[in-house]
Amino acid sequence: MEWSLESVREMVAGGMQSIRECEICAFAIAMCVLLLFMWYCYRVGREHGSSPLRGRYLAGTSRIGGVVGGFMSSDCRGRGKGKHGSLLEEQNGFAFCQSSECFRCTSAGESLNQRLYHSLQEYAKRYTWSGMGRVHKGVRDQGRYLNSRPTIQRPEVFFLPDLPSAPFFSREVQRHDVELLEQSFPALLAEFESIYHQPPARSGSSLPPGWKANSTPRGQWWTYYLVNQGTPLVLNVRRCPRAWRVLGQLRTFIANNVFGNACFSVLTPGALITEHYGPTNVRLRCHLGLRVPPSCELVVGGEPQCWSEGSCLLFDDSFLHRAFHEGSGEDGPRVVFMVDLWHPNVAAAERQALDYIFTPGRLEDKEGK
């Protein structure tokens, strides 16, 4: 091959042309990858659920349709329609769950375990098994865990193994959310006053709109839910915009599965909430004291604690617990704002999987298919 100025020019021109062609090819590949990624994000967003609070509030009307006042019994979510027909009984203007398929009311058994495992397999196929060791272990051996737990701690629905457990937790484990709630104390107290002193919802009822009376052996226990088992209660939310705004700012509020609740809770003088267990150990229940008269106490796992106005109390309600108000009528009611927060040792991947498995309605719908 003879070297000349012309041949060098031709080689350089050919090299530049090749580089330009490679740039175009690389750009085209990058655009294809970007479009595929955007499509994947769109599909995941549609299939995995809606935004934690805002989107679910806007969609809440259709999800809660058919329930008087837009809510169901405490921490209990029955279905108004289905293969068993009407499953809601109206009492005193409110709807009480009568469903044998309600996830909380149904005792843990082989059927629930199979549905849990099926939902976990669906999640793993759609996303990943990575980080699912404890969740898989818990779902696989759920019946054994629930039956072999000591009587002091026995969650009714789901037990995640290898979580540190104690009746009460330090405020430091969820410091951001605790401080936010305590800073919001004046606004939450004012909003409670506004909904508590409304006239009764209907004649013959002593309860203002949105409130529900819970079963107690003595005294009165009233609750006003903003979120009940992961479902926003639209009519109640509209009456409490500041409380709803606070919930939206919490980092660890359980907003996307049936273990998440938020409500105002009232105990009248002489009231007793009998000993019971919560549904799971993956959450911590947080009580912000709004009104705390003397002689009120919360006992969790045999350890007594007293509420304090403007301060939060964190406890694991999968432990056996009870509450009582032994004050006189002049003391007035005990009032707390209650929210369910994630246990600090539940990892982000585990939270995402549990949100998927325990999405409101998922476990009930599985049985009907």
C-alpha positions as CSV (number, residue, x, y, z in Angstrom):
1,M,0.0,0.0,0.0
2,E,1.4,3.4,-1.0
3,W,1.1,6.2,1.5
4,S,0.2,9.6,0.2
5,L,-1.5,12.7,1.5
6,E,-4.7,11.7,-0.3
7,S,-4.9,8.3,1.2
8,V,-4.4,9.7,4.7
9,R,-7.2,12.1,4.1
10,E,-9.5,9.3,2.9
11,M,-8.6,7.2,6.0
12,V,-9.3,10.1,8.4
13,A,-12.6,10.9,6.6
14,G,-13.6,7.3,6.8
15,G,-12.8,7.2,10.5
16,M,-14.8,10.3,11.2
17,Q,-17.7,8.9,9.4
18,S,-17.6,5.7,11.4
19,I,-17.5,7.7,14.6
20,R,-20.5,9.7,13.6
21,E,-22.4,6.5,12.8
22,C,-21.4,5.0,16.1
23,E,-22.7,8.1,17.9
24,I,-26.0,7.9,16.2
25,C,-26.3,4.2,17.0
26,A,-25.3,4.8,20.6
27,F,-27.8,7.6,20.9
28,A,-30.6,5.4,19.4
29,I,-29.8,2.6,21.9
30,A,-29.8,5.1,24.8
31,M,-33.2,6.4,23.8
32,C,-34.6,2.9,23.5
33,V,-33.4,2.0,27.0
34,L,-34.8,5.3,28.3
35,L,-38.2,4.6,26.7
36,L,-38.2,1.0,28.1
37,F,-37.4,2.3,31.6
38,M,-40.2,4.9,31.4
39,W,-42.7,2.2,30.3
40,Y,-41.6,-0.1,33.1
41,C,-42.1,2.7,35.7
42,Y,-45.5,3.4,34.3
43,R,-46.5,-0.2,34.6
44,V,-45.2,-0.6,38.1
45,G,-46.9,2.6,39.2
46,R,-50.3,1.4,37.8
47,E,-50.0,-2.2,39.1
48,H,-48.4,-1.7,42.5
49,G,-51.0,0.8,43.8
50,S,-51.7,4.5,44.2
51,S,-49.8,7.2,46.1
52,P,-49.9,6.7,49.9
53,L,-52.5,9.3,51.0
54,R,-53.4,12.0,48.5
55,G,-54.4,9.7,45.6
56,R,-56.1,7.3,47.9
57,Y,-58.2,10.1,49.4
58,L,-59.4,11.2,45.9
59,A,-60.3,7.6,45.2
60,G,-61.8,6.9,48.6
61,T,-65.4,7.5,47.7
62,S,-65.6,4.6,45.3
63,R,-63.7,2.3,47.7
64,I,-65.9,3.1,50.7
65,G,-69.2,3.3,48.8
66,G,-72.2,1.7,50.5
67,V,-71.0,2.2,54.0
68,V,-73.0,4.6,56.1
69,G,-70.9,7.5,57.1
70,G,-68.0,6.1,55.1
71,F,-66.5,3.8,57.7
72,M,-66.6,0.4,59.2
73,S,-66.1,-1.1,62.7
74,S,-62.9,-0.5,64.6
75,D,-59.8,-1.9,62.9
76,C,-62.2,-4.1,60.9
77,R,-63.0,-4.0,57.2
78,G,-65.8,-6.1,56.0
79,R,-67.2,-6.2,52.5
80,G,-70.6,-4.7,51.8
81,K,-71.3,-6.9,48.7
82,G,-70.1,-10.2,47.5
83,K,-70.9,-13.8,47.2
84,H,-72.5,-13.7,50.7
85,G,-74.7,-10.7,49.9
86,S,-75.1,-7.9,52.4
87,L,-72.6,-8.3,55.2
88,L,-73.0,-5.0,56.9
89,E,-75.4,-4.3,59.8
90,E,-76.4,-0.8,60.4
91,Q,-76.7,0.2,64.1
92,N,-77.2,3.7,65.4
93,G,-76.5,5.2,62.0
94,F,-73.2,3.4,61.6
95,A,-72.0,0.2,59.7
96,F,-70.6,-2.7,61.7
97,C,-68.7,-5.5,60.0
98,Q,-70.4,-8.8,59.9
99,S,-68.2,-10.5,57.3
100,S,-66.7,-13.9,58.0
101,E,-64.0,-13.0,55.5
102,C,-62.7,-9.9,57.1
103,F,-59.0,-10.3,57.5
104,R,-59.0,-9.2,61.1
105,C,-62.1,-11.1,62.1
106,T,-61.1,-14.3,60.4
107,S,-58.9,-16.4,62.7
108,A,-55.5,-17.3,61.2
109,G,-55.7,-20.7,59.6
110,E,-54.6,-22.8,56.6
111,S,-56.7,-20.8,54.2
112,L,-55.1,-17.4,55.2
113,N,-51.6,-19.0,55.1
114,Q,-52.2,-20.2,51.6
115,R,-53.4,-16.8,50.5
116,L,-50.4,-15.1,52.1
117,Y,-48.0,-17.4,50.3
118,H,-49.7,-17.0,47.0
119,S,-49.5,-13.2,47.3
120,L,-45.8,-13.3,48.2
121,Q,-45.1,-15.5,45.2
122,E,-47.0,-13.0,43.0
123,Y,-44.9,-10.2,44.4
124,A,-41.6,-12.0,43.9
125,K,-42.4,-12.9,40.3
126,R,-43.3,-9.2,39.6
127,Y,-40.5,-7.7,41.5
128,T,-37.8,-9.7,43.3
129,W,-37.0,-12.2,46.0
130,S,-34.1,-10.0,47.2
131,G,-34.5,-9.0,50.8
132,M,-37.5,-11.3,51.3
133,G,-35.8,-13.8,53.7
134,R,-37.8,-12.9,56.8
135,V,-41.0,-12.3,55.0
136,H,-40.8,-15.7,53.3
137,K,-39.9,-17.4,56.5
138,G,-42.8,-15.7,58.3
139,V,-45.4,-16.5,55.6
140,R,-44.1,-20.1,55.2
141,D,-44.3,-20.9,58.9
142,Q,-47.1,-18.5,59.9
143,G,-49.3,-21.0,61.6
144,R,-46.5,-22.4,63.7
145,Y,-45.4,-18.9,64.7
146,L,-48.9,-17.7,65.8
147,N,-49.6,-20.9,67.7
148,S,-46.3,-21.2,69.5
149,R,-46.0,-17.6,70.6
150,P,-46.0,-16.9,74.4
151,T,-49.3,-15.6,75.7
152,I,-47.7,-12.2,76.4
153,Q,-47.2,-11.5,72.6
154,R,-49.5,-13.2,70.1
155,P,-50.4,-11.2,67.0
156,E,-53.7,-12.4,65.5
157,V,-52.9,-12.2,61.8
158,F,-49.2,-12.0,60.8
159,F,-45.9,-12.4,62.7
160,L,-42.6,-11.3,61.2
161,P,-39.8,-13.4,62.8
162,D,-36.5,-12.0,64.2
163,L,-37.9,-8.5,65.0
164,P,-36.7,-7.0,68.2
165,S,-39.7,-6.9,70.5
166,A,-40.6,-5.0,73.6
167,P,-43.9,-3.7,75.0
168,F,-42.8,-0.1,74.8
169,F,-40.3,1.7,72.6
170,S,-38.3,4.8,73.0
171,R,-39.4,7.9,71.1
172,E,-36.0,7.9,69.4
173,V,-36.8,4.9,67.2
174,Q,-39.2,7.1,65.2
175,R,-37.9,10.5,66.2
176,H,-39.0,12.5,63.1
177,D,-42.6,11.4,63.2
178,V,-42.8,11.7,67.0
179,E,-41.5,15.2,66.9
180,L,-43.8,16.1,64.0
181,L,-46.9,14.8,65.9
182,E,-45.9,16.6,69.1
183,Q,-45.4,19.9,67.2
184,S,-48.9,19.4,65.7
185,F,-50.5,19.0,69.2
186,P,-52.3,22.4,69.2
187,A,-53.7,21.8,65.7
188,L,-54.8,18.3,66.4
189,L,-56.4,19.2,69.7
190,A,-58.4,22.1,68.0
191,E,-59.5,19.7,65.3
192,F,-60.7,17.2,67.9
193,E,-62.7,19.8,69.6
194,S,-64.4,20.8,66.4
195,I,-65.6,17.3,65.5
196,Y,-66.3,16.2,69.1
197,H,-68.7,19.0,69.9
198,Q,-70.9,18.6,66.8
199,P,-74.6,17.8,67.3
200,P,-75.6,14.1,67.1
201,A,-75.6,12.5,63.7
202,R,-79.3,11.6,64.0
203,S,-82.1,11.7,66.5
204,G,-81.8,9.0,69.2
205,S,-78.0,8.9,68.8
206,S,-75.5,10.4,71.2
207,L,-72.6,10.3,68.7
208,P,-71.6,13.3,66.5
209,P,-71.1,12.6,62.8
210,G,-68.3,10.2,62.0
211,W,-67.8,8.8,65.5
212,K,-68.2,5.1,66.3
213,A,-69.0,3.4,69.6
214,N,-66.8,0.4,70.3
215,S,-67.8,-2.6,72.6
216,T,-66.5,-2.2,76.2
217,P,-67.6,-4.0,79.4
218,R,-68.1,-0.6,81.0
219,G,-67.9,3.0,80.1
220,Q,-67.7,4.4,76.5
221,W,-64.9,4.1,74.0
222,W,-65.4,6.2,70.9
223,T,-63.2,6.4,67.8
224,Y,-63.1,8.8,64.8
225,Y,-61.1,7.2,62.0
226,L,-59.3,9.0,59.3
227,V,-57.7,5.8,58.0
228,N,-59.2,2.4,58.9
229,Q,-57.2,-0.6,57.9
230,G,-55.4,1.2,55.1
231,T,-58.6,2.8,53.7
232,P,-59.1,6.6,54.0
233,L,-62.6,7.5,55.2
234,V,-63.4,10.4,52.9
235,L,-66.2,12.1,54.9
236,N,-64.1,12.1,58.1
237,V,-61.0,13.3,56.3
238,R,-62.9,16.3,54.9
239,R,-63.8,17.4,58.4
240,C,-60.1,17.1,59.6
241,P,-57.9,18.7,56.9
242,R,-55.1,19.6,59.4
243,A,-54.9,16.1,60.8
244,W,-54.8,14.7,57.2
245,R,-52.0,17.1,56.4
246,V,-50.0,15.8,59.4
247,L,-50.5,12.2,58.3
248,G,-49.2,13.1,54.8
249,Q,-46.0,14.4,56.4
250,L,-45.2,11.3,58.5
251,R,-42.3,9.2,57.1
252,T,-43.3,5.9,58.6
253,F,-47.1,6.0,58.7
254,I,-48.5,2.7,57.3
255,A,-50.7,4.2,54.6
256,N,-50.8,1.3,52.1
257,N,-51.9,-1.8,53.9
258,V,-54.5,-3.2,56.2
259,F,-52.3,-2.7,59.3
260,G,-52.4,1.1,59.0
261,N,-54.9,3.1,61.0
262,A,-55.2,6.7,62.2
263,C,-58.0,8.0,64.5
264,F,-59.0,10.1,67.5
265,S,-59.8,7.8,70.4
266,V,-61.9,8.8,73.4
267,L,-62.3,7.0,76.7
268,T,-65.0,8.3,79.1
269,P,-64.6,8.1,82.9
270,G,-65.1,4.6,84.1
271,A,-64.3,3.0,80.8
272,L,-62.3,-0.2,80.3
273,I,-60.8,-1.6,77.1
274,T,-60.3,-5.3,77.9
275,E,-57.1,-7.2,77.2
276,H,-56.5,-8.0,73.6
277,Y,-53.8,-8.4,70.9
278,G,-53.1,-6.4,67.8
279,P,-52.9,-8.1,64.4
280,T,-49.1,-7.9,63.7
281,N,-45.7,-7.1,65.1
282,V,-44.5,-5.1,62.1
283,R,-46.0,-1.9,63.4
284,L,-45.7,0.3,66.4
285,R,-48.8,2.1,67.6
286,C,-48.3,5.7,68.5
287,H,-50.6,7.6,70.9
288,L,-50.3,11.4,71.1
289,G,-52.0,12.5,74.3
290,L,-54.5,15.3,73.7
291,R,-56.5,15.2,77.0
292,V,-55.2,13.1,79.8
293,P,-57.0,13.4,83.1
294,P,-55.7,11.6,86.3
295,S,-56.2,7.8,86.8
296,C,-55.8,6.9,83.1
297,E,-53.4,4.0,82.3
298,L,-52.2,1.8,79.4
299,V,-50.9,-1.6,80.3
300,V,-48.9,-3.4,77.6
301,G,-47.3,-6.8,78.3
302,G,-47.9,-6.3,82.0
303,E,-46.0,-2.9,82.0
304,P,-48.2,0.1,82.9
305,Q,-47.6,3.6,81.4
306,C,-49.5,6.8,81.6
307,W,-50.2,9.2,78.7
308,S,-49.0,12.8,78.8
309,E,-50.7,15.7,77.0
310,G,-48.6,16.8,74.0
311,S,-46.3,13.7,74.2
312,C,-46.2,10.5,72.2
313,L,-46.2,7.0,73.6
314,L,-44.9,4.2,71.3
315,F,-45.9,0.6,72.0
316,D,-46.1,-2.8,70.2
317,D,-49.8,-3.7,70.3
318,S,-49.1,-7.3,69.4
319,F,-48.4,-7.7,73.1
320,L,-51.4,-8.3,75.3
321,H,-52.7,-4.8,76.3
322,R,-55.6,-3.0,77.9
323,A,-56.5,0.6,78.8
324,F,-58.7,2.2,81.4
325,H,-59.9,5.5,82.7
326,E,-60.8,5.3,86.4
327,G,-61.3,9.0,86.9
328,S,-64.6,10.7,87.9
329,G,-67.1,12.4,85.7
330,E,-65.6,15.8,86.5
331,D,-62.3,14.8,85.0
332,G,-63.7,14.5,81.5
333,P,-62.6,12.0,78.8
334,R,-59.1,10.7,77.9
335,V,-58.3,11.6,74.3
336,V,-55.4,10.5,72.1
337,F,-54.6,10.8,68.5
338,M,-53.5,7.3,67.3
339,V,-51.4,6.4,64.3
340,D,-49.7,3.2,63.2
341,L,-46.0,3.5,62.3
342,W,-43.7,0.9,60.8
343,H,-41.5,-1.0,63.3
344,P,-38.0,0.5,62.8
345,N,-36.4,-2.8,62.1
346,V,-38.7,-3.7,59.1
347,A,-36.5,-2.9,56.1
348,A,-37.7,-0.9,53.1
349,A,-37.9,-4.0,50.8
350,E,-39.9,-5.8,53.4
351,R,-42.3,-2.9,53.8
352,Q,-42.9,-2.8,50.0
353,A,-43.6,-6.5,50.0
354,L,-46.0,-6.3,53.0
355,D,-47.8,-3.4,51.4
356,Y,-48.3,-5.6,48.3
357,I,-49.4,-8.7,50.2
358,F,-51.7,-6.8,52.6
359,T,-53.1,-4.3,50.2
360,P,-56.7,-3.6,51.3
361,G,-59.0,-6.1,49.7
362,R,-56.3,-8.4,48.3
363,L,-56.6,-11.3,50.7
364,E,-60.4,-11.2,50.7
365,D,-60.4,-11.1,46.9
366,K,-58.2,-14.1,46.6
367,E,-60.7,-16.4,48.3
368,G,-63.4,-15.3,45.9
369,K,-61.5,-16.2,42.8
